[in-house]
Amino acid sequence: MRRLGAVIAVALLAARANAADQTPPGAGNAQAVEIARSSPLVAAAFRATREKARQIEGRALREATVDALYNENTCVQHRAGLTDADKARIVASLVSEGLLNDKDGAAFPGGAVAGVFPPVLDDGSRCPHLPQPFVSAPGSSFGGHHSYPGGLALHEDFNGRNALQLASGYAGVYGGPEDRDDASVPAWREPRRAARRPALARLGEDDGLSVERGRQRVQGAELRRCGQR
């Protein structure tokens, strides 16, 4: 009974959190930063992903990745100058192309626009900023996997290791060069989620998608080499 009570309590908290206003940055972001920075586990994942990012061979890709993940004052470039009308047009396009279920979007607190465009600081300016740094960002919505402060760093550390091992395995079996940039970067550069993503990706699917993207890149390179023989 005690365990059942705990499960019910977590479910109620998750429902309450998901029903909260998703349009402003979270009121607990500062506390999340404090919690994450005091965690040895999060610190280890943060250092591991940063070290791997610094080993990306392509200069432009390396600098962009390192800046996006580890510069707390980085500009969220795809949100620069974006107006409410722009957001509405993009959401409408996603719905029309079947990439977003309009019913799921309508059920999201604040609507589909709030789900697709999580809150950022200085929104619509020339240089919007993240509501919290990578080190403290959760890996999913409240109650989901890696939903605690720093969960995204752990999530990306695990995905990055999987992608690199997958690339190494394909190179070892099929021969040829091992493209570590193609294998690992897609896993590290997933969007930092400040809110749930309605219909665009179901909870838990992003792990598989990251591995699959790495597999397709390595396999695609091998198929091209086969065609040249």
C-alpha positions, 0 to 999 in steps of 0.5 A, a space after each residue: 500500500 505504501 508503494 502504491 501511495 507513492 506511485 499515485 503521489 508521483 502521478 498527481 505531481 506529474 499531472 499538476 506539473 504538466 498542467 502548469 503554464 508552459 509559456 514563461 521560464 520555470 520558476 525553479 530553474 535557479 534551484 535546478 542549476 544549484 542541484 545539478 551543479 552539486 551532483 557528482 554524477 551530473 558533473 561527470 556526464 557534463 565533463 564527458 560530453 564536453 571532452 567528446 565535443 572538443 574532439 569533433 574534427 570539423 572545426 565549424 561543427 566543433 565550435 558550434 556544438 561546444 558553443 551551443 552546449 557549454 556557453 551559457 550565454 549562447 544565442 538561440 539563433 533559430 529563435 532570433 527575431 521570431 514573432 508570434 505570427 512566425 510561430 503560428 505559421 510554423 506550427 500550421 506548416 507542421 500540422 499540414 505536413 503531418 508532423 504535428 497532431 493538432 489535437 495533441 497540440 491543442 491539449 498542451 498547456 498554452 497550446 501547440 505554439 507553447 509546446 513547439 516553442 518552449 520559453 526562452 529569455 529575451 524571446 524574439 530579440 536578436 539574441 534570445 538566451 536559454 532559460 537554463 544551462 545545459 548542465 541543469 536541463 532535464 532530459 524530458 517532462 516531469 515524471 519522464 525519463 531523466 526528468 531531474 536537474 542535469 538529466 539531459 547531460 546524462 542522457 546525452 552522455 549515454 547516447 553519445 557513447 552508444 553512437 560512437 560504439 556503433 560507428 566503431 562496430 560498423 567500421 570494424 566489421 565492414 572496414 573503412 574509416 570511422 566517421 566519429 563526427 557523423 555518428 556522435 554529433 546528432 546524439 549530442 545536439 538534440 534540442 534542450 527541452 524546456 517543455 514537452 514536445 507534443 506529437 513530434 517525439 513520443 517519450 523515450 523515442 529520442 534514444 532510439 532515434 539518435 542511435 538510428 541516425 548514427 547507424 544510418 550515417 555509418 551504413 550509408 557511408 559503407 553503401 557508398 563505398 560498396 558502389 565504388 568498388 
